[in-house]
């Protein structure tokens, strides 16, 4: 499965990569629990697809840091965006 974020403008494909979209276990050091995955775009949507199944019953945070993603006009996301979700099970 994947997690997606919708923007109000078309996203510059080159700005969406593993460093500009991060998923990690909530409440932990992202450097230690970061999820390895693929980042892709489709018009104004940025998707993150983990390479391995996420652990059941665990809270994860999706983070797009300020300046991490930009639109085709070169405008970057001004403030960091985070969203937390919990996987089923566990």
C-alpha positions as a LaTeX table, in Angstrom:
\begin{tabular}{lrrr}
\hline
Residue & $x$ (\AA) & $y$ (\AA) & $z$ (\AA) \\
\hline
Unk1 & 0.00 & 0.00 & 0.00 \\
Unk2 & 1.03 & 3.63 & $-0.18$ \\
Unk3 & 0.46 & 6.98 & 1.47 \\
Unk4 & $-0.35$ & 10.04 & $-0.63$ \\
Unk5 & $-0.46$ & 13.80 & $-0.12$ \\
Unk6 & $-2.36$ & 16.13 & $-2.44$ \\
Unk7 & $-1.04$ & 19.63 & $-3.19$ \\
Unk8 & $-2.90$ & 22.60 & $-4.68$ \\
Unk9 & $-0.41$ & 22.86 & $-7.59$ \\
Unk10 & 1.32 & 20.36 & $-9.87$ \\
Unk11 & 4.46 & 19.05 & $-8.19$ \\
Unk12 & 7.90 & 19.25 & $-9.83$ \\
Unk13 & 8.79 & 15.57 & $-10.20$ \\
Unk14 & 12.47 & 16.21 & $-9.47$ \\
Unk15 & 11.64 & 17.69 & $-6.05$ \\
Unk16 & 9.89 & 14.55 & $-4.77$ \\
Unk17 & 12.48 & 12.04 & $-3.62$ \\
Unk18 & 13.42 & 10.03 & $-0.51$ \\
Unk19 & 14.92 & 13.10 & 1.21 \\
Unk20 & 11.88 & 15.33 & 0.66 \\
Unk21 & 9.27 & 12.79 & 1.78 \\
Unk22 & 9.95 & 10.72 & 4.89 \\
Unk23 & 8.07 & 8.06 & 6.81 \\
Unk24 & 9.26 & 6.91 & 10.23 \\
Unk25 & 7.92 & 5.48 & 13.48 \\
Unk26 & 6.19 & 8.22 & 15.47 \\
Unk27 & 7.98 & 9.42 & 18.60 \\
Unk28 & 11.37 & 8.02 & 17.58 \\
Unk29 & 14.54 & 9.32 & 16.02 \\
Unk30 & 13.76 & 9.35 & 12.27 \\
Unk31 & 17.35 & 8.38 & 11.51 \\
Unk32 & 16.81 & 5.11 & 13.38 \\
Unk33 & 13.29 & 4.11 & 12.27 \\
Unk34 & 12.96 & 5.64 & 8.82 \\
Unk35 & 11.05 & 3.46 & 6.37 \\
Unk36 & 12.78 & 2.67 & 3.09 \\
Unk37 & 10.47 & 3.32 & 0.16 \\
Unk38 & 9.77 & 4.79 & $-3.25$ \\
Unk39 & 8.50 & 8.34 & $-3.80$ \\
Unk40 & 6.48 & 9.10 & $-6.91$ \\
Unk41 & 4.32 & 11.92 & $-8.23$ \\
Unk42 & 1.27 & 12.21 & $-10.39$ \\
Unk43 & 0.28 & 15.78 & $-11.21$ \\
Unk44 & $-0.44$ & 17.30 & $-7.76$ \\
Unk45 & $-0.11$ & 14.07 & $-5.73$ \\
Unk46 & 3.04 & 12.79 & $-4.01$ \\
Unk47 & 2.98 & 9.10 & $-3.03$ \\
Unk48 & 5.22 & 7.11 & $-0.70$ \\
Unk49 & 5.30 & 3.33 & $-1.15$ \\
Unk50 & 7.26 & 1.36 & 1.45 \\
Unk51 & 9.59 & $-1.30$ & 0.07 \\
Unk52 & 8.57 & $-3.67$ & 2.89 \\
Unk53 & 5.31 & $-4.08$ & 4.76 \\
Unk54 & 4.90 & $-1.71$ & 7.67 \\
Unk55 & 4.81 & $-3.27$ & 11.12 \\
Unk56 & 1.28 & $-3.98$ & 12.44 \\
Unk57 & $-0.10$ & $-1.81$ & 15.23 \\
Unk58 & 2.61 & 0.85 & 14.91 \\
Unk59 & 2.13 & 4.62 & 14.58 \\
Unk60 & 4.03 & 6.21 & 11.71 \\
Unk61 & 4.65 & 9.82 & 10.73 \\
Unk62 & 4.78 & 11.04 & 7.14 \\
Unk63 & 6.88 & 14.21 & 6.96 \\
Unk64 & 7.53 & 16.66 & 4.15 \\
Unk65 & 10.06 & 19.19 & 5.48 \\
Unk66 & 9.83 & 22.90 & 4.68 \\
Unk67 & 11.46 & 23.48 & 1.31 \\
Unk68 & 11.25 & 19.77 & 0.55 \\
Unk69 & 8.81 & 19.74 & $-2.36$ \\
Unk70 & 8.21 & 22.45 & $-4.97$ \\
Unk71 & 5.72 & 23.17 & $-7.72$ \\
Unk72 & 6.55 & 23.73 & $-11.39$ \\
Unk73 & 6.93 & 27.47 & $-10.76$ \\
Unk74 & 9.67 & 26.79 & $-8.19$ \\
Unk75 & 7.58 & 27.60 & $-5.11$ \\
Unk76 & 8.61 & 25.35 & $-2.20$ \\
Unk77 & 6.44 & 24.12 & 0.63 \\
Unk78 & 6.84 & 26.92 & 3.19 \\
Unk79 & 6.12 & 24.97 & 6.37 \\
Unk80 & 6.83 & 21.37 & 7.25 \\
Unk81 & 3.88 & 19.03 & 6.83 \\
Unk82 & 3.37 & 16.00 & 9.07 \\
Unk83 & 0.63 & 13.44 & 9.29 \\
Unk84 & 0.44 & 10.50 & 11.66 \\
Unk85 & $-1.28$ & 7.18 & 11.03 \\
Unk86 & $-1.41$ & 3.80 & 12.72 \\
Unk87 & $-1.32$ & 0.46 & 10.95 \\
Unk88 & $-3.94$ & $-2.15$ & 11.74 \\
Unk89 & $-3.24$ & $-5.20$ & 13.88 \\
Unk90 & $-0.68$ & $-5.78$ & 16.55 \\
\hline
\end{tabular}
